[in-house]
Amino acid sequence: MIWRTVISLIGVLLLWISVPNIGPAVRAARADGVPGVFTARTLQCVQHPGHESCTWIGDFRSAAGQEVRSSVALHGSGRDSLTAGATTPAVDVGRPYRVYGPDGSAEWIFTSLLACAGLGILLFQLRALRTRRRPGRSPEPEPEPDRESGSSPSREPDAASLNGPS
C-alpha cells in the first residue's frame, strides 16, 4: 500500500512541475513574446564527465526599448554561438531568468512528456484503486453431488425424467 502512495506522489510531483510550465514552453516553441535584442556578457559553463554545457548570460532589451532585463540566460546558446559584447535577436516569453532565440525552443516536448507521465501515473493508480474497491462477483457455487446416484443434480430436467418411468 505504501508503494502506491509513493507512486501517486511521484505523479503529483510531475504534474506540479510541468503544468505551470506548459504556457511558457508553448510560447517559447512559437517564439511568442516580446521581441528584442540579447547582449552577451559572460559565459557560464558546467563540466560533466565527458562533456561541457555552456550558456551565455547577458542583458535583454525589448525592441521598443522600454523593457531591460539583466542577468538573463539565452536558451540554446553555447560556447561558440556568441562572444562577449555580441548581440543577437531574442524573445522574452515571460520566464524570469531566460530569453529565447527567434527560432523558438523544443522545451515543450520535455514539459509535455512530464505532464503525460504524471497524468498517466495518477490515472493508473485511480484505475487500480477503483478495481480493488469494487466488490468482486464470486462465481456461482457448484451444486453438491447427489449422494444416491453420485452425480450432480441437473438444473433442468432431462427428457427421460419428463417422460416418466419406463
C-alpha positions in Angstrom: 0.0 0.0 0.0 2.8 2.4 0.8 4.4 2.0 -2.7 1.0 3.0 -4.2 1.2 6.2 -2.1 4.8 6.9 -3.2 4.0 6.3 -6.9 0.9 8.6 -6.6 3.1 11.3 -5.0 5.5 11.0 -7.9 2.7 11.5 -10.3 1.5 14.6 -8.4 5.1 15.9 -8.3 5.5 15.5 -12.1 2.2 17.4 -12.7 3.2 20.1 -10.1 6.5 20.7 -12.0 5.1 20.5 -15.6 1.7 22.1 -15.6 2.8 25.7 -14.6 5.4 25.5 -17.4 3.1 24.4 -20.2 2.2 28.0 -21.2 5.8 29.4 -21.2 7.0 26.3 -23.0 4.4 26.7 -25.8 5.2 30.4 -26.1 8.9 29.5 -26.3 8.2 27.0 -29.0 6.4 29.6 -31.1 8.8 32.4 -30.1 5.6 34.2 -29.0 6.6 37.1 -26.7 8.3 40.5 -26.5 10.9 40.7 -29.3 14.2 42.4 -28.6 18.0 42.1 -28.5 20.2 39.9 -26.2 23.7 41.2 -25.4 26.1 38.6 -24.3 28.1 39.4 -21.1 29.5 36.3 -19.5 29.7 32.6 -20.4 28.7 30.1 -17.7 29.9 26.6 -18.2 29.3 23.4 -16.3 31.7 20.5 -16.7 30.2 17.0 -16.7 32.1 13.8 -17.2 32.7 13.6 -21.0 31.2 17.0 -22.0 30.7 20.6 -21.1 27.4 22.6 -21.1 27.7 26.4 -21.6 25.1 29.2 -21.6 25.6 32.9 -22.3 24.3 35.3 -19.6 23.6 38.9 -20.5 21.1 41.7 -20.9 17.8 41.7 -22.8 16.4 44.9 -24.3 12.9 44.9 -25.9 12.7 46.2 -29.4 10.7 49.2 -28.1 13.4 49.9 -25.6 11.0 50.0 -22.7 12.0 46.7 -21.1 15.6 46.0 -20.0 16.4 42.8 -18.1 19.8 42.0 -16.7 21.4 38.6 -15.9 19.2 36.5 -18.2 20.3 33.4 -20.0 19.9 32.9 -23.7 18.4 29.5 -24.1 20.2 27.3 -26.6 23.4 29.4 -26.6 26.7 27.7 -26.3 30.4 28.4 -26.2 30.7 29.0 -29.9 27.4 30.8 -30.6 28.4 34.3 -29.3 31.2 36.3 -27.9 31.2 38.8 -25.0 29.5 42.0 -26.2 27.9 40.4 -29.2 24.1 40.9 -29.8 21.5 38.7 -31.3 17.8 38.8 -31.7 15.8 37.3 -28.8 12.3 36.9 -27.5 11.1 37.3 -23.9 8.3 34.8 -23.3 7.9 35.6 -19.6 10.4 33.3 -17.9 12.1 35.1 -15.1 15.8 34.3 -16.0 15.7 33.2 -19.6 15.1 34.5 -23.1 14.9 32.6 -26.4 16.2 33.0 -29.9 13.7 34.0 -32.6 13.6 30.3 -33.8 11.9 29.2 -30.6 12.6 26.2 -28.5 11.8 22.5 -28.2 11.3 22.7 -24.4 7.6 21.9 -24.9 8.5 18.3 -25.7 10.0 17.5 -22.3 7.4 19.5 -20.5 4.6 17.6 -22.3 6.3 14.3 -21.5 6.5 15.1 -17.8 2.8 16.1 -17.8 1.7 13.0 -19.6 3.8 10.8 -17.3 2.3 12.4 -14.2 -1.2 12.1 -15.5 -0.7 8.5 -16.7 0.6 7.5 -13.2 -2.3 9.1 -11.5 -4.9 7.5 -13.9 -3.2 4.1 -13.5 -3.4 4.5 -9.7 -7.0 5.6 -9.8 -7.9 2.6 -12.0 -6.1 0.2 -9.7 -7.9 1.8 -6.7 -11.3 1.5 -8.3 -10.9 -2.1 -9.3 -9.7 -3.0 -5.8 -12.6 -1.4 -4.0 -15.3 -2.7 -6.4 -16.9 -5.8 -4.8 -16.0 -8.8 -6.9 -18.6 -11.2 -8.1 -18.0 -14.6 -6.8 -18.6 -17.5 -9.1 -21.8 -19.4 -8.6 -21.3 -22.3 -6.3 -21.1 -25.7 -7.8 -24.2 -27.9 -7.0 -23.5 -30.6 -4.5 -23.4 -34.1 -5.9 -26.5 -36.3 -5.4 -25.5 -38.8 -2.7 -27.6 -41.7 -4.0 -26.6 -41.6 -7.7 -23.2 -40.0 -7.2 -23.9 -37.4 -9.9 -24.6 -33.7 -9.7 -28.3 -32.7 -10.0 -29.1 -31.0 -13.2 -30.8 -27.6 -13.1 -33.2 -28.5 -15.9 -34.9 -31.9 -16.1 -33.7 -34.1 -18.9 -36.0 -35.9 -21.4 -36.1 -39.2 -19.5 -37.4 -37.7 -16.3 -40.1 -35.8 -18.2 -41.5 -38.9 -19.9 -41.8 -40.8 -16.6 -40.6 -44.3 -15.7 -40.2 -46.7 -18.5 
